[in-house]
Amino acid sequence: MDKCVKRLGMGITSGKAAKAVENQRARKLYEEIFDEDSPAFVDYYFRVKAAENEIFVVENEKQEILATLHLNPYKMMFCGEKAKTNYIVAVATRADCRHQGMMRSLLQASLQEMYRREETFTWLMPAAEAIYRPFGFRFIYEKNKMTVTADVLQRAETDENWQIHSDQEVSGDIFCEEAKKEDLAELACFAEKQLSKLAEVYTVHDIAYFEQRMQEVGCEGGSLILIRKEKEICGYFLALKKDREAWEIVVEDAVQKKAFPAVLHWFGASEEKCTFTAFPQIWEQYAQSENVPAIMGRIVHLERFVCCLKIKKEQEWKIRLTDSLVPENNGYFIIKTGIEGGNLIRVENLSEKEKKMFCSMDIGQLTEELFRLPVFLNEVV
């Protein structure tokens, strides 16, 4: 059976709506493989994300889609500069077509396209590390997670340091409320200021970003919640109140302790536990927490990545690099990094003696070595 790798919508030039219609062809396989996603979320994904993303597929001669890989575009802050990246999602193969190398073909085709556009790196949330590690992906971000039990909830209601005075007044006028569209400009300004303190790598949280997050979480009955000190935004988080879950909890440094009971109070008094993910580190004193590996990344365009990389400590590597999916990254290189960015020198015509001075690495090992940066990535599909 003949099969080919292609990108959906390649011949379409009439705009997002037409592209989204073409990308709808991938929906059947998506629903078959990712059956845990609600119909409301799948509707949102193919209405909003599929209007802007790229979907690589493997087709047979009947134009049946056998496997997919989606590239969802994200603007990223990378060492103080804006960079275009892609979040790889919805990597799926039809059950009767697995173990035929389709996933490798899709990864190679998509990485080659990203390399052509000189994108620095790409990232994904793996179903299992072992699936993507052979293709050069390594964990670049882990998130803290904790369960707040009933006794902590009770203490928040009774401790004089956490005393709740009214529905809209908690620990010095800090309270939580659901975000509205008119709040998003202020929230975007707050997020940029706060996230730049937290990490060197994070998605750009502009108004459009938060609009999508509101739609995204709203599909599951969730909300984007603001933390306010009197009238000013001092934090935010995403939450499913019915499931008592909150994630991406970003809070201004000065009010992090006082924000904890305010967030608990927003969920309401209950004997049930709350689950927090990606929260201020200072909150770890209130309940046992764990760090969970979450996002894997991979260098795409070596030269662009090194040029953007800003590291306080100046370092130099001499490496012989192998990249089985992006052969343009193969070769002998001298890599220098520093506070102003990096420099990549390709070295050729080496003698056998000179070659022995270079350390052999594959792209995964180099990703692990160079990606020692503070990262904050809390996206879903």
N, C-alpha and C positions, 0 to 999 in steps of 0.2 A: 504494500500500500504506500503510494507516494505521499510524502508529507512535506510541508514547507513552513518556514518561519516568516511571519509578516507583521507589520504594524497596522492596526486598524485605523481607518480614516486617512490613510496616506494621501489619497487623491482628492480629499475634500478641502475646498478653499472657501466655502460660503459661511463659515463662522461656527461658533460653539454649539449652536442647536443641532446643526447637521452632524457635527462630530459626535455629539452625545447620542444621536440616533444610531450612528454606525457602531459606537461603542456598546450600545445595548445588546449587540450580538453576543457579548461575553457574559451577559447576565445569567443565562441558563446554567452555565458551568459554575458560576459564582454561587448561585443559590443551591446547587447540588452539593458543592464541597463545603461551603460555609453556612450550613443550615442552622447554626446557633444564632446567626444574626436575625433580628426581627424584620418582618416585611417593611415596617416603617423606615428602618435604617437602610435597608437595601434600596428602597425608593429614593431616599435622600442621596445615597451614594451615587446611584446612576443618573440622578437628575442634576446634582451639583458637581461632584468630583469627576464624573465621566465626561463632563463638558470641557474640562481643562486638562485631563490627564492623557497619558499615552498607554495603549494596551497592546502588548506584543502577544501574538498567539501562534500556536502550531495548528495548521489545518491539514485535513486530508483532501483528496481530489474532489470530494463532494462538498467542500467548503464547510465541513463540520469542524467546530473548534474542539481540539483535543486537549490543549493546555494553554494556560494564560500566565502573564506576568504584567502587573500594572505599575506604571511610574507616576506617582502623585507628586507634582511639583511643589516645592517649598522654598521660599526665600529664607536664607539662613544668615545669621551673624557668625562669622568665622574669623576669630582673632581680630575683631574690630572692624572687619570689612563685610559688606553684603555679598553673598554668593548664592548662585542658583544651585539647588540640589534636588535630588529626587528620592522620595521615600518609596521603596519597593514593597508592594503589597499584593495580596490576592494571587500568590504563586500557587497554581493549582493544576493538576493533571487528572484527566478522566480516569476513573478506577481501572478500566480495562486497558489503559495505555501507559501504565507506570513502568518504571525501570527500563525505559527505552532511550534515555538521554535527552528527553524533551526539556526538562528543567535546565540542564546545562546549556542547551542551545538557546533558550530564552535569555538566560543570564548573560551569555556571551553576546548575543545580538543587542541587548539593551545596554550593556557596558560599553560596547563599541560605539553605539550612538552617543552615549554620555561623554565618552572620550573625545569623539569628534567635536562636541560642543565645548570641550575643555572644562568640564565640571570637575571640581576638586575631589569630591567623595560622594558616596551614596550610603544609604542606611536602611535598615529593616528591623522588624520585630519578629524574631524567629519562633516557629513552633517548637523547634529543638535546635540547640547549638550545632549538633553533629551534622545537620542537613547542610548548613552554609559554611562551616569551617573549611571544608576542602576547596571552596571557591574563593578563599582569601578574606572572608568576613571574620571579624573579631569583636568581642564585646567592647563597646566604648562608653556605655552608660548603665549604671545601676541605680535603682530607686529604693529609698527606704520605705518600709511598710510596717504598720503596727495595728493591733486591735485594742481599742479602748473599751475596757469592760465596765460593768455596771458600777463597781465600787469607785472607779475614777469619775464616772458620770455623777454619782452621788456626791463625791467630794466637791466637784465643780459647783454643785447646787448649795453646799453648806459652808465651805471654807471661806473665811472672812477675806482672804486675799483674792478669791474668785467670785465674791458675792455678786449675785445678779439682782439688780434693783427693779428692772421693768423689762418689757419686751423690747424696747428700743434703747436700753441703757445698760451696758455691761462693762464692768471694769474700766471706768473712766470714759464713758460715752463711746465705747467700741461696740459695734453691733454689725449684724449681717443682714443683707437684703438682696433680693433677686435683681440681677442687672437688667436694664432696659436699653434699647438701642441708643437712646440719647446719652447713655453713660459711656459709650464705647470709645469716644475720642479721649476722654479723661483717663479711661482704663488703659488705653494703648500707650499713653504718655507714662503712666505709672509703671506699666510692665517693662517698657524699654529701660527705664531708669533702674528698676530693681533687678531685672535679669542680667543686665550688664555687670552687676556686682557679683552675681552668682556663678556665671559661667563664661567661657570663651566661645562656646558653641551652643547656639539655641536658635529656634525658629523665630523669625521676625513676627512679633505680636502687634500687628497694626489693626486698624478698624475692621478690614475685610477678614482678617484671621479670626477675630473674636466673633464676627457675625456668623462665620461658618461653624465655629465651636458651639455657639448657641443652638444652631440648627441641628448639629450633630448630636449633642447630648439631649436635646429636646425630643428627638425621635424615640428615645428610651424613657421619656418622662422625667429627664433630668434637667438641671438648671446651671447657669453660670451665676455664681454668687459673689457679691462684693462684700469686702470687710471695710467698714468705715469707722473713722475716728471723728466724731461729730459729723461734719459734712464732707470731709476729705477721704478719698479712697486710700486705704493703707494696706490693702491686700485683696486677693480674690481666690476662688477655688471653683472646681467643677464638682457636681454632686448629684447623686441619686438619693433623694430623701427617703423614698420608700424602702430602699435597700440599706440605708444608713451608711453610705459610702461617699468618701470625698477624695479627690486627687488633684494633682497640680496645685498645691496650696502654697501660694506665694505671698509672703507677708513682709512688710517693711521691718527692718531690723529692730527699731526702737520699740515696737509694740508686739513682738512675737510672743512673749509670755502672756500678755493680756488677751491676745487674739485667741488663744487656745480655748478658754471657757466660752468665749463668744461663739466660736464655731460649734462647740458641743451644744450650746444653748439653741442654736439654729435648728438642730436636729430634733429638739424637744426632749422632755423628760421621758425616760423609758428604761425598762430593765434590760433592753436589748443592747448589744455591743455596737460600736461604730468601727469602721475600717478606714484608716487614713493611708494614702499612698503619695509619695513625693511631697513631703512636708518639711517645715523648718527643722533643722537638726536639733535645736534646743528642746523640741517637744519630746525627744526620745527619753527624757527623764521621767515622763509621766506614765509610760507603759513600755513593755518589752518590744523591741523592734528588730527587724532583720533587713539586710540589704539584698535586693533581688536583681540579678542581671536582667536587663530589659531590652536594650537596643544594641544591635551589631552594626558595624560600619566597615567600609572598605575604601581604600584609595582608588580613585578612577584614573585621573590624569596626574601622573607623578610630578611633572614639572610644575603645573599650576598649584598643586597641593603644597609642595615645598616652598614655592615663592610666597604663598599666603601665610605660612606657618611662622608665628612669632613666639619665640621662647626666650625667657630671660637669660638662661644659661646658654652660652655659645658652645656648640658641639659640632663635631665633624665625623662623618662615617664614610668609609670606603666599602662599597658593597657591589656584589654581583647579584643582580635582581632577576628573578624569574616570575613571570605572570602568565599563567596558562590561558587566561581568557582575554587579556589585552596585551598582545605581543609587542606593541609599541613601547611598553614599559620595561621590556627586557634589555639587559645590558650591564655594563660596568659604569658605576657612577661614584662621584664624590659629592656628598650632601653636606652642606654647611647650614646651620640654623643659628638665629640670633634674635634680638629684640626687634629689629627692623624687618624681619622676614628671612626667608631662606634662599639658598642658591643651589642649583643643581647643575653639575658638570658631567656630561657624558664623555667617557674616556674610551678611546679606540686605539687599535694597533699596539696593544700591550704585548710585551714579551711574556713567556711562561713564568719567568721569575716575578715579574711585576703583577701578574694575575694572582699570585699566591698572597699578595698583600691585601686582597679584597675579600671581605667576608661574604659568603654565599647566604642569601636570604630569599624567601619567597614573598609575595605581596602581602600575605597575611601577617607574617612575622614583622615586616616593615610597618604595616598599619599599627600593629601592637606597639612597636617601638616609638613611632612618631606621634601617635594619637594619645599622648599623655596630657590631655587638656581637660579642664573642668567642662562638663557637658550637661545640658538640661534639655531632654527631649521627652515629651509626654503626649505624643500624638496617638490617635487610634487610626484604624484603616479609613 
